Amino acid sequence: MKYIILTAATSMVFLTACNSNNSQSKAVSDTVQSAQATSGNMPAATDKQQSESPVKAIVNSYLAMKNALAIDNDKSTATAGDAMVEAFQQFNKSSLTAEQKKVYEDVESDAREHAEHIGKNAGNIKHQREHFEMLSKDMYELVKTYGAGQQLYYDHCPMYNNGKGADWISETKEISNPYFGKEMSACGTVTEELK
C-alpha cells in the first residue's frame, strides 16, 4: 500500500512539474514560422555570417526543427531536417582552426545522418524525436565549440525516454518541450546558458 501511495505521489510531482502550458503553443508556432523563413532554401553563408558563427545556418535549422517538434508538426520538422542537410552541404570549413575542423568532422557525419532521417520521416514524429535526441548531443558540441552568434539555452526534460531524460538547445528561456510537444510543453528546465 505504501508503494502505491509513493508511486502516485511521484507521478503527481512529475505531472505537476511537466504541466502542459497551452498558451505557449501560439508563441512556438510563430517562432517555427519565422525560423523556417530564415532556414528554408538557405543561400551560401556570407563572410560576415561565417565570422559571426560558422554554424549559424545549421543552428537556425536545428531551432526550426525544435520548434516544429514542440507543436507536434512533423511536416515542418521534416522541412527543417532537409534545411539542416543543405546547411551542412554549404558549410565552409576553410576558415576553421585545426581543432575546430576536427570537432566539426567528428560531429558532421552523425548530425547530417540524423537530419536526413528527420527530413525523410514526415508522418512519424516519434521517429523524428528519437533522432532529434541524438542530434541535440551533436548540436551541443557544435555550439560549445563555435558559439551560435546568439544567446541559447540548454534544456533538460527528465521524463523523456522512460525517465532517462533528454536535452535540447533553445533560443528562449521559456521551456517549449520538443519531446512531448503539446502534451507536456512546459516539461523541463534550463540547465545551462550558452553564449
Residue pairs with C-beta under 8 A, 6 or more apart in sequence:
14 158
14 159
17 158
17 187
18 157
18 158
18 159
18 177
18 180
18 184
18 186
18 187
18 188
19 184
19 186
19 187
20 182
20 183
20 184
20 185
20 186
20 187
21 185
21 186
22 182
22 185
24 70
24 174
24 176
24 185
24 186
25 71
25 182
25 185
27 174
27 176
28 67
28 70
28 71
28 176
28 185
29 71
31 63
31 67
31 171
31 172
32 64
32 67
32 68
32 70
32 71
32 73
32 76
35 60
35 63
35 64
35 67
35 80
36 64
36 68
36 76
36 79
36 80
36 83
38 60
38 64
39 57
39 60
39 61
39 63
39 64
39 80
39 83
39 84
39 87
40 79
40 83
41 83
41 86
42 57
42 60
42 61
42 83
42 86
42 87
42 90
44 90
44 92
45 54
45 56
45 57
45 90
45 91
45 92
49 56
49 57
50 92
50 95
51 95
52 149
53 59
53 146
53 147
53 148
53 149
53 150
54 91
54 92
54 95
54 96
54 100
54 146
55 91
55 142
55 143
55 146
55 148
56 148
56 149
57 87
57 90
57 91
58 84
58 87
58 88
58 91
58 111
58 139
58 142
59 139
59 142
59 143
59 148
59 149
59 150
59 152
59 169
60 83
60 87
61 80
61 81
61 83
61 84
61 86
61 87
61 115
62 80
62 84
62 135
62 139
62 169
63 169
63 170
63 171
64 76
64 79
64 80
64 83
65 77
65 80
65 81
65 84
65 115
65 118
65 132
65 135
65 178
66 132
66 168
66 169
66 170
66 176
66 178
67 176
67 178
68 74
68 75
68 76
68 77
68 79
68 80
69 77
69 125
69 128
69 129
69 132
69 178
69 179
69 181
70 176
70 177
70 178
70 181
70 185
71 181
71 182
72 125
72 181
72 182
74 121
74 122
74 123
74 124
74 125
74 128
75 122
77 118
77 122
77 125
77 128
77 132
78 118
78 119
78 120
78 121
78 122
78 128
79 119
80 118
80 119
81 115
81 116
81 117
81 118
81 119
81 120
81 128
82 115
82 119
84 111
84 112
84 115
84 118
84 119
85 112
85 115
85 116
85 119
88 108
88 111
88 112
88 115
91 104
91 108
93 101
93 104
96 104
100 145
100 146
103 141
103 142
103 145
104 142
104 145
106 141
107 138
107 141
107 142
110 134
110 138
111 135
111 138
111 139
111 142
114 131
114 132
114 134
114 135
114 138
115 131
115 135
117 127
117 128
117 131
118 128
118 131
118 132
118 135
121 127
121 128
121 131
125 181
129 178
129 179
132 168
132 178
132 179
133 160
133 161
133 166
133 179
136 166
136 167
136 168
136 169
137 167
139 169
140 154
140 167
140 169
143 152
143 169
143 194
144 194
147 194
147 195
148 194
150 171
151 171
151 193
151 194
151 195
152 169
152 170
152 171
152 193
152 194
152 195
153 169
153 170
153 171
153 172
153 173
153 190
153 192
153 193
153 194
154 167
154 168
154 169
154 170
154 190
154 191
154 192
154 193
154 194
155 167
155 168
155 169
155 170
155 175
155 177
155 188
155 189
155 190
155 191
156 165
156 166
156 167
156 188
156 189
156 191
157 165
157 166
157 167
157 168
157 177
157 179
157 180
157 187
157 188
158 165
158 187
158 188
159 165
159 180
159 184
159 187
160 166
160 179
160 180
166 179
167 191
168 178
168 179
169 194
170 176
173 190
175 185
175 186
175 187
175 188
175 189
175 190
176 185
176 186
177 184
177 185
177 186
177 187
177 188
179 187
180 187
